[in-house]
Amino acid sequence: MLFFGKLPKFLSPGMAKSANGIIRLQTFISLQPMFRTTFALINKDFAIELKRPYQFNGMLLYIISTVFVCYQVFGEIIDANTWNALYWIVLLFAALNSAGRSFSDEFSSRHLYYYSLSAPAAIIISKMFFNAVLLIALALLGFLTFTLFLGMPAASITLFLTAAVFGSIGLALLLTLVAGIAARAGHNFTLMAILSFPIVLPKLLILINLTRNAMFQASWQEAIKPFFALFALLVLIVVLALVLFPYLWKE
């Protein structure tokens, strides 16, 4: 006998425990189709990117060319604050261009096809995961490029890379959600930039302060609070995406 919602009072503790276990199992089983759909969409995005790596190669070329221009202007000698600012400027524009193309197909000819097969939550989670992995790779390659041309002035490379990975994930999740909103306005990239600026700015300030700490003090103790703030923002972005995106997808 299966129970949904609140359990009857006449159940003994042992029966109640068994019923709770059954309910949790049913909930897990009910989520299996969404998990399978999400993994299938993630595999689809990576398969397309591996077959036609225009997006990743374009962003990588942008990072390398920008760093090379900075090298020609500044030379090998560059102070830590300038290095830090240039790194996040380059990564921010790479994230904007990468996330801006997330829904270039889904809201056109493939919209109805995906609408009939996938839940909105699976769509947005797969896009967020794909963009997060893509931006982490760009952040690490950008770090190597910056280090190769401009040196590495950070006191703690481990702290800097940890902040860069957290920041890349946060930027990818946030800009993917904004890209989904802007896609309903006809893939207006200007609208995406306008919507993302006031939202990205507070997160970017936290990241800049965190990486500045890695440049000079290299104190993990002082970095705990910013990391908790970044993690809280990640959770908030995912919750907002799961709540808001289904309404956009159904319109």
Secondary structure, 3 states (H helix, E strand, C coil): CCCCCCCCCCCCHHHHHHHHHHHHHHHHHHHHHHHHHHHHHHHHHHHHHHHCCHHHHHHHHHHHHHHHHHHHHHCCCCCHHHHHHHHHHHHHHHHHHHHHCCCCCCCCCCHHHHHHHCCHHHHHHHHHHHHHHHHHHHHHHHHHHHHHHHCCCCCCHHHHHHHHHHHHHHHHHHHHHHHHHHHCCCCCHHHHHHHHHHHHHHHHHHHHHHHHHHHHCCCHHHHHHHHHHHHHHHHHHHHHHHHHHHHHHHC
